[in-house]
Amino acid sequence: MVFGEEKDTIGAIELTQKARWLLKDGKIEEAKAKFAQAKKLDASVVFGEEKNTLGAIKLTQQARELLKEGKTEEAKKKFAKAREWDANVVFGDEGL
């Protein structure tokens, strides 16, 4: 540990996990706030945000809408791009 620098690694991990769940629920602003809090506690454990998690969530939502419209090929492309950005938040493309 570096003198003068205190970290709360467990707290940062917990906040990061909460932020990821908020993202899955579409609560993007709340998730951003949790990511920011987690970074203050221990930036070394904050994951997801750097992978463009927010972009992946948005693409996943768009892909699901495309599926509802019957645009399967376009949806597959959106899901694929979302997985490149952050595979941990992509859901709803099973069986495509």
Beta strands, then each sheet from edge to edge (+ up, - down):
end
